[in-house]
């Protein structure tokens, strides 16, 4: 039931602006600099493990 309600509610979003934020259009949303910074943080954490 919970899944059915989610799908029904999600389908209603197609007419709303928020829908474009929930569906990936195949392009990067973050800047290259932002991605590089996140990557550095992830690698820094992994280095300490």
C-alpha distance matrix in Angstrom:
0.0 3.8 5.5 5.1 6.3 8.7 10.0 10.6 12.3 14.1 15.5 16.9 18.8 21.0 23.3 23.8 26.2 23.8 22.3 25.6 25.2 21.8 22.9 25.9 28.8 30.7 33.3 34.0 32.9 35.2 39.0 40.8 42.3 39.0 37.7 41.0 40.7 37.3 38.6 41.6 39.5 37.3 40.5 42.1 39.4 39.5 43.3 43.1 41.0
3.8 0.0 3.8 5.5 5.2 6.3 8.8 10.0 10.6 12.2 14.3 15.6 16.9 19.4 21.8 21.7 23.8 21.1 19.9 23.1 22.3 19.0 20.5 23.4 26.5 28.4 30.7 31.1 29.8 32.0 35.8 37.6 39.0 35.6 34.4 37.7 37.3 33.8 35.3 38.2 36.0 34.0 37.2 38.8 36.1 36.4 40.1 39.9 37.9
5.5 3.8 0.0 3.8 5.4 5.0 6.3 8.6 9.9 10.4 12.3 14.4 15.5 17.5 20.3 20.5 22.5 19.9 18.1 21.1 20.5 17.0 17.9 20.6 23.6 25.4 27.9 28.6 27.7 30.1 33.8 35.5 37.2 33.9 32.5 35.9 35.8 32.3 33.5 36.7 34.8 32.6 35.7 37.6 35.1 35.1 38.9 39.0 37.0
5.1 5.5 3.8 0.0 3.8 5.4 5.2 6.2 8.6 9.8 10.7 12.6 14.6 16.3 18.9 19.7 22.2 20.1 18.1 21.3 21.4 18.0 18.7 21.7 24.4 26.5 29.2 30.2 29.3 31.9 35.6 37.6 39.4 36.2 34.9 38.4 38.4 35.1 36.4 39.6 37.9 35.8 38.9 40.9 38.5 38.6 42.3 42.6 40.6
6.3 5.2 5.4 3.8 0.0 3.8 5.5 5.1 6.0 8.4 9.9 10.8 12.7 15.1 17.2 17.6 20.1 17.9 16.5 20.1 20.0 16.9 18.2 21.6 24.3 26.7 29.0 29.9 28.5 31.0 34.8 37.0 38.5 35.3 34.4 37.9 37.7 34.4 36.1 39.2 37.2 35.5 38.8 40.5 38.1 38.6 42.3 42.4 40.7
8.7 6.3 5.0 5.4 3.8 0.0 3.8 5.5 5.2 5.9 8.5 9.9 10.8 13.2 15.8 15.7 17.8 15.2 13.7 17.0 16.6 13.3 14.8 18.0 20.9 23.3 25.4 26.2 24.8 27.3 31.1 33.2 34.8 31.5 30.6 34.1 33.9 30.7 32.4 35.5 33.6 31.9 35.3 37.0 34.7 35.2 38.9 39.1 37.6
10.0 8.8 6.3 5.2 5.5 3.8 0.0 3.8 5.5 5.0 6.1 8.7 10.0 11.4 14.4 15.1 17.4 15.3 13.0 16.1 16.5 13.2 13.7 16.9 19.4 21.8 24.3 25.6 24.6 27.4 31.1 33.2 35.1 32.1 30.9 34.5 34.8 31.7 33.0 36.4 34.9 33.0 36.2 38.3 36.2 36.4 40.2 40.7 39.1
10.6 10.0 8.6 6.2 5.1 5.5 3.8 0.0 3.8 5.5 5.3 6.5 9.1 10.8 13.0 14.1 17.0 15.5 13.4 16.9 17.7 14.9 15.6 19.1 21.3 24.1 26.5 27.8 26.6 29.6 33.2 35.5 37.4 34.4 33.5 37.2 37.3 34.4 36.0 39.3 37.7 36.1 39.4 41.3 39.3 39.7 43.4 43.9 42.4
12.3 10.6 9.9 8.6 6.0 5.2 5.5 3.8 0.0 3.8 5.4 5.2 6.8 9.6 11.4 11.5 14.3 12.5 11.2 14.9 15.3 12.7 14.3 17.9 20.3 23.3 25.2 26.2 24.5 27.3 31.0 33.5 35.2 32.0 31.5 35.2 35.1 32.2 34.2 37.3 35.6 34.3 37.7 39.4 37.5 38.2 41.9 42.2 41.0
14.1 12.2 10.4 9.8 8.4 5.9 5.0 5.5 3.8 0.0 3.8 5.3 5.2 7.4 10.2 10.3 12.4 10.4 8.3 11.8 12.2 9.4 10.5 14.2 16.6 19.5 21.5 22.6 21.2 24.2 27.8 30.2 32.0 29.1 28.4 32.1 32.2 29.4 31.2 34.4 33.0 31.6 35.0 36.9 35.2 35.8 39.4 40.0 38.8
15.5 14.3 12.3 10.7 9.9 8.5 6.1 5.3 5.4 3.8 0.0 3.8 5.4 5.8 8.6 10.1 12.8 11.9 9.2 12.4 13.9 11.5 11.6 15.2 16.8 19.9 22.2 23.9 22.8 26.0 29.5 31.9 34.0 31.3 30.5 34.3 34.7 32.1 33.7 37.1 35.9 34.5 37.7 39.8 38.2 38.7 42.3 43.1 41.9
16.9 15.6 14.4 12.6 10.8 9.9 8.7 6.5 5.2 5.3 3.8 0.0 3.8 5.5 6.6 7.9 11.3 10.8 9.1 12.6 14.2 12.5 13.4 17.1 18.6 22.0 23.8 25.4 23.7 26.9 30.3 33.0 35.0 32.2 31.8 35.6 35.8 33.3 35.3 38.5 37.2 36.1 39.4 41.3 39.8 40.6 44.1 44.7 43.8
18.8 16.9 15.5 14.6 12.7 10.8 10.0 9.1 6.8 5.2 5.4 3.8 0.0 3.8 5.3 5.1 7.9 7.1 5.4 9.1 10.5 9.2 10.5 14.2 15.7 19.2 20.7 22.0 20.1 23.3 26.6 29.5 31.3 28.5 28.4 32.2 32.3 30.0 32.0 35.2 34.0 33.1 36.5 38.2 36.9 37.8 41.3 42.0 41.3
21.0 19.4 17.5 16.3 15.1 13.2 11.4 10.8 9.6 7.4 5.8 5.5 3.8 0.0 3.8 5.5 7.9 8.3 5.5 8.1 10.7 9.8 9.7 13.1 13.8 17.5 19.1 21.0 19.6 23.1 26.2 29.0 31.2 28.7 28.4 32.2 32.7 30.6 32.4 35.7 34.9 33.9 37.1 39.1 38.1 38.8 42.2 43.2 42.5
23.3 21.8 20.3 18.9 17.2 15.8 14.4 13.0 11.4 10.2 8.6 6.6 5.3 3.8 0.0 3.8 7.0 8.7 7.3 9.6 12.3 12.3 12.6 15.9 16.2 20.0 21.2 23.0 21.3 24.7 27.6 30.6 32.6 30.3 30.4 34.1 34.5 32.6 34.7 37.9 37.0 36.4 39.6 41.5 40.6 41.5 44.8 45.7 45.3
23.8 21.7 20.5 19.7 17.6 15.7 15.1 14.1 11.5 10.3 10.1 7.9 5.1 5.5 3.8 0.0 3.8 5.5 5.7 8.0 10.0 10.6 11.9 15.1 15.8 19.5 20.2 21.5 19.2 22.3 25.3 28.5 30.2 27.7 28.1 31.9 32.0 30.1 32.5 35.5 34.4 34.1 37.4 39.0 38.1 39.3 42.5 43.3 43.0
26.2 23.8 22.5 22.2 20.1 17.8 17.4 17.0 14.3 12.4 12.8 11.3 7.9 7.9 7.0 3.8 0.0 3.8 5.3 5.9 7.6 9.5 10.9 13.5 14.0 17.6 17.6 18.6 16.1 19.1 21.9 25.2 26.8 24.5 25.1 28.8 28.9 27.3 29.8 32.7 31.8 31.7 35.0 36.5 35.9 37.2 40.3 41.2 41.2
23.8 21.1 19.9 20.1 17.9 15.2 15.3 15.5 12.5 10.4 11.9 10.8 7.1 8.3 8.7 5.5 3.8 0.0 3.8 5.4 5.3 6.6 9.1 11.9 13.4 16.7 16.9 17.4 14.8 17.6 20.7 23.9 25.4 22.6 23.1 26.8 26.7 24.8 27.3 30.2 29.0 28.8 32.2 33.6 32.7 34.1 37.3 38.0 37.8
22.3 19.9 18.1 18.1 16.5 13.7 13.0 13.4 11.2 8.3 9.2 9.1 5.4 5.5 7.3 5.7 5.3 3.8 0.0 3.8 5.3 5.1 6.3 9.7 11.1 14.6 15.6 16.8 14.8 18.1 21.3 24.2 26.1 23.5 23.4 27.2 27.5 25.4 27.5 30.7 29.8 29.1 32.3 34.2 33.2 34.2 37.4 38.4 38.0
25.6 23.1 21.1 21.3 20.1 17.0 16.1 16.9 14.9 11.8 12.4 12.6 9.1 8.1 9.6 8.0 5.9 5.4 3.8 0.0 3.8 5.5 5.5 7.6 8.2 11.8 12.2 13.6 11.7 15.2 18.2 21.1 23.2 20.9 20.9 24.6 25.2 23.5 25.5 28.6 28.1 27.6 30.7 32.6 32.1 33.0 36.1 37.4 37.2
25.2 22.3 20.5 21.4 20.0 16.6 16.5 17.7 15.3 12.2 13.9 14.2 10.5 10.7 12.3 10.0 7.6 5.3 5.3 3.8 0.0 3.8 5.7 7.3 9.2 12.0 12.0 12.3 9.8 12.8 16.2 19.1 20.8 18.2 18.2 22.0 22.3 20.3 22.5 25.6 24.8 24.4 27.6 29.4 28.7 29.9 32.9 34.0 33.9
21.8 19.0 17.0 18.0 16.9 13.3 13.2 14.9 12.7 9.4 11.5 12.5 9.2 9.8 12.3 10.6 9.5 6.6 5.1 5.5 3.8 0.0 3.8 6.6 9.5 12.1 13.1 13.6 11.8 14.8 18.3 20.9 22.7 19.9 19.3 23.1 23.4 21.0 22.9 26.1 25.1 24.2 27.4 29.4 28.3 29.2 32.5 33.5 33.0
22.9 20.5 17.9 18.7 18.2 14.8 13.7 15.6 14.3 10.5 11.6 13.4 10.5 9.7 12.6 11.9 10.9 9.1 6.3 5.5 5.7 3.8 0.0 3.8 6.4 9.2 10.9 12.4 11.5 14.9 18.3 20.4 22.8 20.4 19.4 23.2 24.1 21.7 23.1 26.6 26.1 24.9 27.9 30.2 29.4 29.8 33.1 34.5 33.8
25.9 23.4 20.6 21.7 21.6 18.0 16.9 19.1 17.9 14.2 15.2 17.1 14.2 13.1 15.9 15.1 13.5 11.9 9.7 7.6 7.3 6.6 3.8 0.0 3.8 5.6 7.5 9.0 9.0 12.4 15.5 17.3 20.0 17.9 16.6 20.2 21.5 19.4 20.4 24.0 23.9 22.7 25.3 27.9 27.4 27.7 30.8 32.5 32.0
28.8 26.5 23.6 24.4 24.3 20.9 19.4 21.3 20.3 16.6 16.8 18.6 15.7 13.8 16.2 15.8 14.0 13.4 11.1 8.2 9.2 9.5 6.4 3.8 0.0 3.8 5.7 8.6 9.3 13.0 15.4 17.1 20.2 18.8 17.5 21.0 22.7 21.1 21.9 25.5 25.9 24.8 27.2 29.9 29.8 29.9 32.8 34.8 34.6
30.7 28.4 25.4 26.5 26.7 23.3 21.8 24.1 23.3 19.5 19.9 22.0 19.2 17.5 20.0 19.5 17.6 16.7 14.6 11.8 12.0 12.1 9.2 5.6 3.8 0.0 3.8 6.9 9.1 12.1 14.2 15.1 18.5 17.4 15.5 18.7 21.0 19.4 19.6 23.3 24.1 22.9 24.8 27.8 27.9 27.7 30.5 32.8 32.5
33.3 30.7 27.9 29.2 29.0 25.4 24.3 26.5 25.2 21.5 22.2 23.8 20.7 19.1 21.2 20.2 17.6 16.9 15.6 12.2 12.0 13.1 10.9 7.5 5.7 3.8 0.0 3.8 6.3 9.1 10.7 11.9 15.3 14.5 13.1 16.2 18.5 17.5 18.0 21.3 22.3 21.7 23.6 26.3 26.9 27.0 29.5 31.8 32.0
34.0 31.1 28.6 30.2 29.9 26.2 25.6 27.8 26.2 22.6 23.9 25.4 22.0 21.0 23.0 21.5 18.6 17.4 16.8 13.6 12.3 13.6 12.4 9.0 8.6 6.9 3.8 0.0 3.8 5.6 7.4 8.6 11.8 10.7 9.4 12.6 14.7 13.8 14.5 17.8 18.8 18.4 20.4 22.9 23.6 24.0 26.3 28.6 29.0
32.9 29.8 27.7 29.3 28.5 24.8 24.6 26.6 24.5 21.2 22.8 23.7 20.1 19.6 21.3 19.2 16.1 14.8 14.8 11.7 9.8 11.8 11.5 9.0 9.3 9.1 6.3 3.8 0.0 3.8 6.8 9.4 11.6 9.8 9.6 13.2 14.3 13.4 15.1 18.0 18.4 18.5 21.0 23.0 23.5 24.4 26.8 28.7 29.2
35.2 32.0 30.1 31.9 31.0 27.3 27.4 29.6 27.3 24.2 26.0 26.9 23.3 23.1 24.7 22.3 19.1 17.6 18.1 15.2 12.8 14.8 14.9 12.4 13.0 12.1 9.1 5.6 3.8 0.0 3.8 6.5 8.1 6.0 6.4 9.9 10.7 10.3 12.2 14.8 15.3 15.9 18.3 20.0 20.8 22.0 24.1 26.0 26.9
39.0 35.8 33.8 35.6 34.8 31.1 31.1 33.2 31.0 27.8 29.5 30.3 26.6 26.2 27.6 25.3 21.9 20.7 21.3 18.2 16.2 18.3 18.3 15.5 15.4 14.2 10.7 7.4 6.8 3.8 0.0 3.8 5.3 5.1 6.4 8.6 10.0 10.8 12.4 14.4 15.6 16.8 18.5 20.1 21.5 22.8 24.4 26.4 27.8
40.8 37.6 35.5 37.6 37.0 33.2 33.2 35.5 33.5 30.2 31.9 33.0 29.5 29.0 30.6 28.5 25.2 23.9 24.2 21.1 19.1 20.9 20.4 17.3 17.1 15.1 11.9 8.6 9.4 6.5 3.8 0.0 3.8 5.5 5.1 6.2 8.7 10.0 10.5 12.3 14.4 15.4 16.4 18.3 20.2 21.0 22.3 24.7 26.2
42.3 39.0 37.2 39.4 38.5 34.8 35.1 37.4 35.2 32.0 34.0 35.0 31.3 31.2 32.6 30.2 26.8 25.4 26.1 23.2 20.8 22.7 22.8 20.0 20.2 18.5 15.3 11.8 11.6 8.1 5.3 3.8 0.0 3.8 5.5 5.1 6.2 8.7 9.8 10.6 12.5 14.4 15.3 16.5 18.6 20.0 20.9 23.1 25.0
39.0 35.6 33.9 36.2 35.3 31.5 32.1 34.4 32.0 29.1 31.3 32.2 28.5 28.7 30.3 27.7 24.5 22.6 23.5 20.9 18.2 19.9 20.4 17.9 18.8 17.4 14.5 10.7 9.8 6.0 5.1 5.5 3.8 0.0 3.8 5.4 5.1 6.3 8.6 9.9 10.8 12.5 14.3 15.4 16.9 18.6 20.0 21.7 23.4
37.7 34.4 32.5 34.9 34.4 30.6 30.9 33.5 31.5 28.4 30.5 31.8 28.4 28.4 30.4 28.1 25.1 23.1 23.4 20.9 18.2 19.3 19.4 16.6 17.5 15.5 13.1 9.4 9.6 6.4 6.4 5.1 5.5 3.8 0.0 3.8 5.5 5.2 6.1 8.6 9.9 10.6 12.2 14.1 15.5 16.5 18.2 20.4 21.6
41.0 37.7 35.9 38.4 37.9 34.1 34.5 37.2 35.2 32.1 34.3 35.6 32.2 32.2 34.1 31.9 28.8 26.8 27.2 24.6 22.0 23.1 23.2 20.2 21.0 18.7 16.2 12.6 13.2 9.9 8.6 6.2 5.1 5.4 3.8 0.0 3.8 5.5 5.0 6.2 8.7 9.9 10.5 12.2 14.4 15.3 16.2 18.7 20.4
40.7 37.3 35.8 38.4 37.7 33.9 34.8 37.3 35.1 32.2 34.7 35.8 32.3 32.7 34.5 32.0 28.9 26.7 27.5 25.2 22.3 23.4 24.1 21.5 22.7 21.0 18.5 14.7 14.3 10.7 10.0 8.7 6.2 5.1 5.5 3.8 0.0 3.8 5.4 5.1 6.3 8.7 10.0 10.5 12.5 14.4 15.3 17.1 19.1
37.3 33.8 32.3 35.1 34.4 30.7 31.7 34.4 32.2 29.4 32.1 33.3 30.0 30.6 32.6 30.1 27.3 24.8 25.4 23.5 20.3 21.0 21.7 19.4 21.1 19.4 17.5 13.8 13.4 10.3 10.8 10.0 8.7 6.3 5.2 5.5 3.8 0.0 3.8 5.4 5.1 6.2 8.6 9.8 10.7 12.4 14.2 15.8 17.2
38.6 35.3 33.5 36.4 36.1 32.4 33.0 36.0 34.2 31.2 33.7 35.3 32.0 32.4 34.7 32.5 29.8 27.3 27.5 25.5 22.5 22.9 23.1 20.4 21.9 19.6 18.0 14.5 15.1 12.2 12.4 10.5 9.8 8.6 6.1 5.0 5.4 3.8 0.0 3.8 5.4 5.1 6.1 8.5 10.0 10.5 12.1 14.5 15.7
41.6 38.2 36.7 39.6 39.2 35.5 36.4 39.3 37.3 34.4 37.1 38.5 35.2 35.7 37.9 35.5 32.7 30.2 30.7 28.6 25.6 26.1 26.6 24.0 25.5 23.3 21.3 17.8 18.0 14.8 14.4 12.3 10.6 9.9 8.6 6.2 5.1 5.4 3.8 0.0 3.8 5.5 5.2 6.0 8.7 9.9 10.3 12.6 14.6
39.5 36.0 34.8 37.9 37.2 33.6 34.9 37.7 35.6 33.0 35.9 37.2 34.0 34.9 37.0 34.4 31.8 29.0 29.8 28.1 24.8 25.1 26.1 23.9 25.9 24.1 22.3 18.8 18.4 15.3 15.6 14.4 12.5 10.8 9.9 8.7 6.3 5.1 5.4 3.8 0.0 3.8 5.5 5.0 6.3 8.7 9.9 11.1 13.0
37.3 34.0 32.6 35.8 35.5 31.9 33.0 36.1 34.3 31.6 34.5 36.1 33.1 33.9 36.4 34.1 31.7 28.8 29.1 27.6 24.4 24.2 24.9 22.7 24.8 22.9 21.7 18.4 18.5 15.9 16.8 15.4 14.4 12.5 10.6 9.9 8.7 6.2 5.1 5.5 3.8 0.0 3.8 5.4 5.2 6.2 8.6 10.2 11.1
40.5 37.2 35.7 38.9 38.8 35.3 36.2 39.4 37.7 35.0 37.7 39.4 36.5 37.1 39.6 37.4 35.0 32.2 32.3 30.7 27.6 27.4 27.9 25.3 27.2 24.8 23.6 20.4 21.0 18.3 18.5 16.4 15.3 14.3 12.2 10.5 10.0 8.6 6.1 5.2 5.5 3.8 0.0 3.8 5.4 5.0 6.0 8.8 10.0
42.1 38.8 37.6 40.9 40.5 37.0 38.3 41.3 39.4 36.9 39.8 41.3 38.2 39.1 41.5 39.0 36.5 33.6 34.2 32.6 29.4 29.4 30.2 27.9 29.9 27.8 26.3 22.9 23.0 20.0 20.1 18.3 16.5 15.4 14.1 12.2 10.5 9.8 8.5 6.0 5.0 5.4 3.8 0.0 3.8 5.5 5.1 6.6 9.2
39.4 36.1 35.1 38.5 38.1 34.7 36.2 39.3 37.5 35.2 38.2 39.8 36.9 38.1 40.6 38.1 35.9 32.7 33.2 32.1 28.7 28.3 29.4 27.4 29.8 27.9 26.9 23.6 23.5 20.8 21.5 20.2 18.6 16.9 15.5 14.4 12.5 10.7 10.0 8.7 6.3 5.2 5.4 3.8 0.0 3.8 5.4 5.4 6.8
39.5 36.4 35.1 38.6 38.6 35.2 36.4 39.7 38.2 35.8 38.7 40.6 37.8 38.8 41.5 39.3 37.2 34.1 34.2 33.0 29.9 29.2 29.8 27.7 29.9 27.7 27.0 24.0 24.4 22.0 22.8 21.0 20.0 18.6 16.5 15.3 14.4 12.4 10.5 9.9 8.7 6.2 5.0 5.5 3.8 0.0 3.8 5.4 5.3
43.3 40.1 38.9 42.3 42.3 38.9 40.2 43.4 41.9 39.4 42.3 44.1 41.3 42.2 44.8 42.5 40.3 37.3 37.4 36.1 32.9 32.5 33.1 30.8 32.8 30.5 29.5 26.3 26.8 24.1 24.4 22.3 20.9 20.0 18.2 16.2 15.3 14.2 12.1 10.3 9.9 8.6 6.0 5.1 5.4 3.8 0.0 3.8 5.6
43.1 39.9 39.0 42.6 42.4 39.1 40.7 43.9 42.2 40.0 43.1 44.7 42.0 43.2 45.7 43.3 41.2 38.0 38.4 37.4 34.0 33.5 34.5 32.5 34.8 32.8 31.8 28.6 28.7 26.0 26.4 24.7 23.1 21.7 20.4 18.7 17.1 15.8 14.5 12.6 11.1 10.2 8.8 6.6 5.4 5.4 3.8 0.0 3.8
41.0 37.9 37.0 40.6 40.7 37.6 39.1 42.4 41.0 38.8 41.9 43.8 41.3 42.5 45.3 43.0 41.2 37.8 38.0 37.2 33.9 33.0 33.8 32.0 34.6 32.5 32.0 29.0 29.2 26.9 27.8 26.2 25.0 23.4 21.6 20.4 19.1 17.2 15.7 14.6 13.0 11.1 10.0 9.2 6.8 5.3 5.6 3.8 0.0
